[in-house]
Amino acid sequence: SSDLSKTGSEQKAPGRRHGSPTNILIEPSARSPAPMGPGRPTPTREDLLENQTELLSEEDGSDGFDDVSQRSAQRVSSRVLAGAAVLAAVGCAGVLLMGRTASSEDELEYTPNVDFTDYFDLTGMGTNKCYKNKTYFVELSGQFALPHGLETKLSSAYECQQRCAQTYLCEHFSFWLHGGCLLTSYSAYPRLYDGPDTNGVISGPRECKEINNGPTEVLASAVNIPPFIAKEADGCNGLHDEYQLAWRAQGETFFDDWQFINKSETRGAEWYLNKTEAFYQGVVTASKAGAILRVGEQVHPFKRRSIMLHSAQAWRPDAGFIVVMKYKHVPYGPGIWPAFWLLNSDVKWPNGGELDVLEYANDDTAKVTFHTDSKCSMNVKKLKECTAKMTDLNPKMITSCYTNYSGNELGCMPPQVRKTGEWFSKNPGAIALVWDASGITSFHIPEAEMPSDLESDTPKPNTWKDSWRMAFMPFDEKSCVDIAKPQEIVLNIALCGDWAGNTWWNCMECRATGFVPNYCVPGHVTEPATDCCTIYMSNPSAEEPLKTKAYFDIDYVKVFEPKGANLPKYSSGTYRNGGVHVDR
């Protein structure tokens, strides 16, 4: 369905980094004989100033500008700014002026809203979190509207929003100063307007909704469950033949059961947002067509808005579960470090175990790795027998799962099929991870080959094709005891930092950006003002690549447990601790 947003006859976006859409054709209305919409001829500042004076004069019974200015100053609470002050604000500032505190864990601070009702009729728009000034949406294809959402003439932002709500696949509207209404899909990204001062634009979602703070369900404690004890399965299969749906994030409620975490521990350029800000800034979008998680605008020198999600619930690997992410696109590109991973946050890392399902940086390939503090090893004999059925294997292998980075002990990694983020994006489908007491198996199932058992939420992974298998990690029964506790799901997009920043010089795509010595220092992550990756993230040349490549487009994330297991709903440590996980 998202392909509809990438076709049509409207003109492509101009090559400039920011600016208003141009060359969008529409018949002028009889009511407004002058051309309207973004990029069209607009009245001069003098015309607008005269119009503002007339509006105020009609209301006040005055025909003198000085008197109007004086009266406007006296009524600043209702009109806020008048005359030239309004024009300067419309040309140079947004309705909502953002300010940040020193820490991403703190709440955002705002300057008061400016009411430009003479220019944008905001009646019906509800909360100020429902719209943004000086921002419009662009499709990933570079078009400014859906094929069936071309520009129309409307009188208010609310009318434009209502049109979006009634239009198939529309999730965002952009309403221009002179009545142009453009509609875009869920995957469109926000772009700051820096066009002529005499123009303006306001944008928002198809519907104003109150954003809840996150899940509130009371969940069972996962602290005192039995320890994980490895158990060998028959052949190359897992211990359970059939699974049943236990949890899902999908559609318009995709983000309801996630926690939005602010804390970053990778010394990167990311600035993780809370839930309210993530929706407001367009960093996340949830719709029937899919969920978007993306990199946003620069918010500080050397920091960009991004997202980190932790599930409120956790699942027992000893009892067995499958986690599946069905996707259309994953983030990739220079400086990008996305991850889809599992973690126990009840105890200090890595004591409760961590499994990297899909993680990579820059143009490196993804790899499945498991980390624990126990002296656990893979069953090498079974590993060799079962990986013989797999093709295109990277032979690199680390058999010990014990992890201590300071001692260069990196956790266990089996020979596996390793692909780049760009490959995954060009080969959409499902990433499925099966974890039980016998070990771990990772699958990539192409979109065109989705099995009926998975589509019906009754997966039978022991029947899945060997060609889908990406990694197989059988545990040794003798050594793998108490290696993992209940796991929560994590989705995030980090930028630069300990991996993407430190390996910048090894990445040919990164070097091609031009951010190389002597202009900057590769891998200088502790000094962001000189680090090549961080400087690139702060440069205008990074805007379009980040907006068009650095995003997740997810149909769903689902968790399945063995059929008939009927296990309690366990709380993740992060959820139980109020959104704070145990430090590493």
C-alpha positions in Angstrom: 0.0 0.0 0.0 2.8 2.4 0.7 3.9 2.1 -3.0 1.0 4.5 -3.8 3.0 7.3 -2.2 5.8 6.8 -4.6 4.1 7.2 -7.9 2.0 9.9 -9.6 2.3 12.8 -12.0 3.2 15.5 -9.6 6.6 17.2 -9.9 9.6 16.0 -8.0 11.0 18.0 -5.1 13.5 20.7 -5.9 17.2 19.8 -5.3 17.6 22.3 -2.4 17.8 20.9 1.1 14.7 22.8 2.3 12.2 24.9 0.7 8.6 25.0 -0.6 7.2 22.6 -3.2 7.1 24.2 -6.6 5.5 23.4 -10.0 2.4 21.9 -8.4 -0.5 22.7 -10.7 -4.0 23.7 -9.6 -6.7 25.9 -11.1 -7.1 29.2 -9.3 -10.5 29.5 -7.7 -12.9 32.3 -8.5 -12.8 33.4 -4.9 -9.0 33.7 -5.0 -8.0 34.9 -8.5 -4.3 35.0 -7.6 -2.3 31.8 -7.9 -2.0 30.1 -4.5 -0.2 27.3 -2.8 3.5 26.8 -2.0 6.0 28.4 -4.3 3.4 30.7 -5.9 3.5 34.5 -6.1 2.4 36.0 -2.9 1.7 39.4 -1.6 4.5 41.6 -0.5 5.3 42.4 3.1 3.7 45.8 2.5 0.5 44.1 1.3 0.3 41.8 4.2 1.1 44.6 6.6 -1.7 46.7 5.1 -4.1 43.7 5.3 -3.2 43.2 9.0 -3.8 46.9 9.7 -7.2 46.7 8.0 -8.2 43.6 10.0 -7.3 45.3 13.2 -8.8 48.6 12.2 -12.1 47.0 11.4 -12.3 45.4 14.7 -11.2 48.4 16.7 -12.9 51.1 14.6 -9.6 52.6 13.8 -7.9 53.5 10.5 -4.5 54.5 11.8 -1.6 52.0 12.0 0.0 53.6 15.1 -3.3 53.3 17.0 -3.6 49.7 15.9 -0.1 48.9 17.1 -0.8 50.5 20.4 -4.1 48.5 20.8 -2.4 45.3 19.7 0.3 45.8 22.4 -2.4 46.2 25.0 -4.1 43.0 23.8 -1.0 40.8 23.6 -2.6 37.9 25.4 -5.2 37.4 22.6 -3.4 38.7 19.5 0.2 38.3 20.8 1.9 40.2 17.9 0.7 42.7 15.4 1.8 44.5 12.3 5.4 44.1 11.4 6.1 41.9 14.5 3.7 39.3 13.1 5.2 39.5 9.7 8.7 39.0 11.1 7.5 36.1 13.1 5.7 34.5 10.2 8.8 34.9 8.0 11.5 33.9 10.5 10.0 31.7 13.2 7.7 28.8 13.8 4.5 28.8 15.8 6.2 26.6 18.3 9.7 27.5 19.3 11.5 24.6 20.8 14.0 24.8 23.6 15.9 21.9 25.2 17.4 21.4 28.6 20.9 20.1 29.1 19.8 16.5 29.5 17.6 14.3 27.3 16.1 12.8 30.4 14.5 16.2 31.3 11.2 17.4 29.9 11.2 19.8 26.9 10.7 23.4 27.7 8.6 25.6 25.4 8.2 29.3 24.7 4.6 30.3 24.7 2.6 29.6 21.6 2.1 32.6 19.2 -1.5 32.8 17.8 -1.3 33.6 14.1 -5.0 33.3 13.6 -5.0 36.1 11.1 -2.8 33.9 8.9 -3.7 30.4 9.9 -7.2 29.7 11.2 -6.5 27.1 13.9 -10.1 26.6 14.9 -10.8 23.0 15.6 -7.1 22.0 15.8 -7.3 21.3 19.5 -4.0 20.9 21.4 -0.9 22.7 20.3 0.7 19.3 19.9 -1.6 18.7 16.9 0.3 21.0 14.5 3.6 22.5 13.7 4.4 25.8 11.9 7.1 26.1 9.3 7.1 22.4 8.6 5.6 20.4 5.7 5.7 16.7 4.7 7.5 15.1 1.8 7.0 11.6 0.4 10.1 9.3 0.3 10.0 9.6 -3.5 10.5 13.4 -3.2 6.8 14.1 -4.1 4.8 16.5 -2.0 1.5 14.6 -2.1 -0.1 11.2 -2.6 -1.2 10.7 -6.2 -4.8 11.2 -5.1 -3.9 13.9 -2.6 -2.9 16.7 -5.0 -3.2 20.3 -3.9 -6.6 21.8 -3.3 -7.8 25.2 -2.2 -9.2 25.2 1.4 -9.8 27.9 3.9 -8.3 26.5 7.1 -5.8 24.0 8.5 -8.7 22.1 10.1 -10.4 21.7 6.8 -7.2 20.3 5.4 -6.9 17.9 8.3 -10.4 16.8 7.8 -9.7 16.1 4.1 -6.8 14.0 5.2 -8.9 12.0 7.6 -11.3 11.2 4.8 -8.6 10.3 2.2 -7.3 6.8 1.7 -3.8 6.3 3.0 -3.4 10.0 4.1 -1.6 10.4 7.5 -0.3 13.9 7.3 -1.5 17.2 5.9 0.5 20.4 4.9 -1.6 23.6 4.7 0.1 26.6 3.1 -0.5 30.2 3.9 -2.7 30.9 0.8 -4.9 27.8 1.1 -2.9 25.1 -0.6 -3.7 21.7 1.1 -1.4 18.8 0.4 -1.9 15.2 1.7 0.9 12.7 2.4 1.2 9.1 3.5 2.4 7.6 6.8 6.0 7.2 5.5 6.3 10.9 4.5 8.9 12.8 6.5 8.7 16.3 8.0 10.9 19.0 6.4 11.5 22.5 7.8 10.4 25.3 5.5 13.0 28.0 4.7 11.4 29.5 1.6 10.4 33.1 1.1 9.5 35.1 4.2 6.1 36.0 2.7 5.0 32.3 2.6 4.3 29.9 5.4 3.0 26.4 6.1 1.4 24.5 8.9 1.3 20.7 9.1 0.0 17.9 11.3 -1.5 14.4 11.6 -4.8 13.2 10.1 -6.3 13.3 13.6 -5.5 15.0 16.9 -5.0 12.4 19.6 -4.0 12.5 23.2 -0.7 10.6 23.5 -0.7 8.4 26.6 2.5 8.1 28.6 2.9 4.4 28.0 1.6 1.1 29.3 0.0 0.9 32.8 -0.8 -2.9 33.0 0.2 -4.7 36.1 2.6 -7.5 35.1 4.1 -10.4 37.0 7.6 -10.2 38.5 10.3 -12.0 36.5 12.9 -11.9 39.3 12.5 -15.3 40.9 11.8 -17.7 38.0 13.8 -20.9 37.6 17.3 -20.6 36.1 17.9 -21.2 32.4 19.2 -24.8 31.8 20.2 -25.8 28.3 18.5 -28.9 26.8 19.4 -30.4 23.4 16.7 -30.7 20.8 16.4 -33.4 18.1 18.2 -32.7 14.9 18.5 -29.1 13.9 15.1 -28.1 15.2 13.8 -26.4 18.3 12.1 -28.0 21.3 8.5 -26.8 20.4 6.6 -27.7 17.2 3.8 -25.0 17.4 3.4 -21.6 19.0 0.6 -19.2 19.8 0.3 -15.4 19.8 1.2 -13.9 23.1 1.9 -10.2 22.3 1.8 -7.8 19.3 2.6 -4.2 18.3 0.7 -3.4 15.1 -1.3 -0.7 13.3 -2.5 2.5 15.0 -1.7 1.1 18.5 1.8 0.0 17.6 3.5 2.1 20.2 1.0 1.6 23.1 2.9 -1.2 24.9 6.4 0.3 24.5 8.4 2.5 26.8 10.2 5.5 25.2 13.7 5.6 26.8 15.7 8.8 26.9 19.0 7.5 28.1 21.9 6.9 25.6 25.0 4.9 26.6 26.9 4.8 23.3 28.5 8.2 23.2 26.7 9.0 20.0 24.9 11.8 18.2 21.4 10.5 19.0 19.0 12.4 21.2 16.3 10.0 22.3 12.8 11.5 22.7 10.0 10.8 25.1 6.7 9.6 23.6 4.9 12.9 23.3 7.9 14.6 21.6 8.5 11.6 19.3 5.0 11.8 17.9 5.0 15.6 17.8 8.4 15.8 16.0 7.4 13.2 13.5 10.0 10.8 14.7 7.4 8.1 15.1 4.1 7.5 13.2 1.6 4.7 13.7 -1.0 3.9 11.1 -3.0 1.0 9.6 -0.4 0.8 6.8 2.6 0.5 9.2 4.7 2.1 11.9 7.6 4.5 11.3 10.6 5.1 13.5 13.1 7.6 12.1 15.9 10.0 12.7 14.7 13.5 13.1 16.1 17.1 13.0 19.2 18.4 14.7 18.2 19.5 18.2 21.6 20.5 19.6 25.1 20.9 18.2 26.1 17.3 17.5 22.8 15.8 18.5 19.8 14.6 16.4 16.4 13.4 17.5 16.0 9.7 17.5 14.1 6.9 19.2 14.7 4.0 21.6 11.9 1.6 22.6 11.8 -1.0 25.3 8.8 -3.4 25.6 7.1 -3.3 29.0 6.8 -7.1 28.9 9.5 -9.7 29.0 9.5 -13.4 27.9 11.3 -16.5 29.2 13.9 -18.0 26.8 14.0 -21.2 28.9 10.3 -21.7 28.3 10.7 -20.7 24.6 9.4 -17.9 22.5 9.5 -16.5 18.9 9.8 -12.8 18.2 9.0 -11.6 14.7 9.5 -8.2 13.1 7.7 -8.0 9.7 9.1 -4.9 7.9 9.3 -3.0 4.7 12.5 -1.0 5.4 15.3 -0.8 8.0 17.7 2.1 8.6 21.0 2.3 6.9 23.7 4.7 5.7 26.8 6.5 7.0 26.7 7.0 10.8 23.6 4.9 11.3 23.6 2.2 14.0 20.2 0.6 14.2 19.4 -2.4 16.5 16.6 -4.9 17.0 17.6 -6.8 20.1 16.7 -8.6 23.3 17.9 -7.7 26.8 17.3 -8.6 30.4 17.2 -5.4 32.6 16.6 -7.0 36.0 20.3 -7.4 36.7 23.5 -5.7 35.6 24.5 -6.4 32.0 25.4 -9.0 30.8 24.4 -11.2 33.7 20.8 -11.6 32.4 21.8 -12.1 28.8 21.6 -10.0 25.7 20.8 -11.2 22.1 21.5 -9.1 19.1 18.8 -10.1 16.5 19.6 -7.4 13.9 22.4 -4.9 14.5 24.9 -3.2 12.3 26.6 0.1 11.7 27.5 2.1 8.6 27.9 -0.3 5.7 28.9 -3.3 7.9 26.9 -6.5 7.8 24.4 -7.5 10.6 25.3 -10.4 12.9 23.5 -12.4 15.5 25.5 -12.6 18.8 24.7 -13.6 22.4 26.2 -12.1 25.5 26.2 -13.5 29.0 28.5 -13.5 32.1 28.4 -17.3 32.3 31.0 -19.6 30.9 28.6 -20.9 28.3 29.7 -22.3 24.9 27.9 -23.4 21.7 27.5 -27.0 20.9 30.1 -27.0 18.1 29.4 -30.5 16.8 25.7 -29.8 16.3 26.5 -26.4 14.9 28.7 -27.8 12.2 26.1 -30.4 11.3 23.2 -28.0 11.0 25.0 -25.1 9.3 26.0 -27.5 6.5 22.5 -27.1 5.2 22.9 -23.3 5.0 24.4 -21.3 2.1 26.3 -18.0 1.8 27.8 -18.4 5.2 30.3 -16.1 6.7 32.6 -18.6 8.4 33.7 -16.4 11.3 32.8 -18.1 14.6 33.2 -17.3 18.3 32.2 -20.3 20.4 32.3 -18.8 23.9 29.3 -16.7 25.0 31.1 -15.2 27.9 31.3 -11.4 27.5 33.9 -9.0 28.9 34.7 -6.2 26.4 37.7 -5.0 28.3 39.2 -8.5 27.9 38.2 -8.6 24.2 35.7 -11.4 25.0 32.8 -10.4 22.7 30.2 -13.2 23.2 29.3 -16.1 21.0 28.7 -15.7 17.2 28.0 -18.7 15.0 28.9 -18.9 11.3 25.9 -17.1 9.7 24.4 -15.4 6.7 25.4 -11.7 7.0 23.8 -8.9 5.0 23.9 -5.1 5.1 21.1 -2.8 6.2 20.7 -1.8 2.6 20.2 -5.5 1.6 17.5 -6.0 4.2 15.7 -2.9 3.0 15.8 -4.1 -0.6 14.6 -7.5 0.6 11.6 -6.8 2.8 10.0 -9.6 4.8 10.1 -11.0 8.3 13.0 -11.4 10.7 12.0 -14.2 13.1 14.1 -15.3 16.1 13.4 -18.6 17.8 14.8 -19.0 21.3 14.3 -21.9 23.6 16.4 -24.0 26.0 18.1 -25.8 23.1 19.5 -22.6 21.5 18.7 -19.8 19.1 17.8 -19.8 15.4 17.3 -16.7 13.3 15.3 -16.6 10.0 14.8 -14.0 7.3 11.6 -14.9 5.4 11.1 -13.0 2.1 7.8 -11.1 1.8 6.8 -13.3 -1.2 7.3 -16.5 0.8 5.5 -15.7 4.0 4.3 -19.1 5.4 0.6 -19.5 6.1 1.3 -20.7 9.7 3.0 -17.4 10.5 0.2 -15.4 8.8 -2.4 -17.2 10.9 -0.4 -16.5 14.1 0.3 -20.2 14.7 3.9 -20.5 13.6 5.6 -23.9 13.3 9.3 -23.0 12.9 10.4 -26.6 12.7 8.8 -26.7 9.3 10.4 -23.6 7.9 12.8 -23.7 5.0 16.5 -24.1 5.5 17.0 -21.3 2.9 15.4 -18.8 5.3 17.8 -19.6 8.1 20.4 -16.9 8.8 22.0 -18.2 12.0 21.9 -21.3 14.2 23.3 -21.2 17.8 22.9 -24.5 19.7 23.8 -24.3 23.4 26.1 -26.8 25.1 24.1 -28.7 27.8 26.9 -28.9 30.3 28.1 -25.3 30.3 25.0 -23.3 29.6 23.3 -22.9 32.9 21.6 -19.7 34.2 22.7 -17.8 31.1 19.6 -15.7 30.5 16.7 -14.3 32.3 13.4 -13.0 30.8 14.1 -10.8 27.8 12.5 -7.5 26.8 12.5 -6.2 23.2 14.5 -3.1 22.2 14.3 -1.1 19.0 16.5 1.9 18.5 18.5 4.0 16.1 21.8 5.2 17.4 24.0 7.6 15.5 27.8 7.6 15.3 29.3 6.7 18.8 31.2 3.7 19.9 30.5 1.6 16.8 29.4 3.8 13.8 31.7 6.6 14.8 34.7 4.4 15.7 34.5 2.5 12.4 33.9 5.5 10.2 37.3 5.2 8.4 36.6 1.6 7.6 33.4 2.5 5.8 33.8 3.4 2.1 30.3 5.0 2.0 31.3 7.1 5.0 34.5 8.3 3.3 32.5 9.2 0.2 30.6 11.9 2.3 33.8 13.9 2.2 34.1 14.1 6.0 37.6 12.8 6.3 41.0 14.0 7.5 42.3 16.7 7.5 38.8 18.2 7.9 38.0 16.0 10.9 39.3 13.0 13.0 37.7 9.6 12.3 36.7 7.7 15.5 37.1 10.7 17.8 33.8 10.0 19.5 34.9 11.5 22.8 35.4 14.9 21.0 32.3 15.4 18.9 33.5 18.8 17.6 36.2 17.0 15.7 34.7 13.6 15.1 34.1 13.0 11.4 30.8 11.0 11.9 29.3 13.6 14.4 30.2 16.5 12.2 28.6 14.8 9.2 25.4 14.3 11.3 25.3 18.1 12.0 25.9 19.1 8.4 23.1 20.0 5.9 24.3 17.4 3.4 23.1 14.7 5.8 19.5 15.8 5.9 18.1 14.1 2.8 20.0 10.8 3.3 18.9 10.6 6.9 15.2 11.3 6.1 15.1 8.9 3.1 17.2 6.0 4.5 17.5 6.2 8.3 14.1 4.8 9.3 12.2 1.6 10.2 9.0 0.9 8.4 7.4 -2.0 10.3 4.2 -3.9 9.7 4.3 -5.6 13.1 6.3 -7.0 16.0 4.8 -10.1 17.5 5.8 -12.6 20.2 4.7 -16.2 20.2 5.0 -18.7 23.1 4.7 -22.5 22.9 1.1 -23.7 22.3 -0.6 -24.4 25.6 2.1 -22.9 27.8 -0.2 -20.2 29.3 2.7 -18.4 31.0 2.2 -15.2 33.1 2.8 -11.8 31.5 6.2 -10.9 33.0 7.3 -7.4 33.6 10.5 -6.2 32.0 13.0 -4.7 34.5 12.9 -1.4 32.7 9.1 -1.3 33.1 9.2 -2.3 36.7 11.7 0.4 37.4 9.7 3.2 35.8 11.5 3.4 32.5 15.0 3.1 34.0 17.1 0.0 33.2 20.1 -1.2 35.2 23.3 0.5 34.1 25.9 -1.5 32.4 
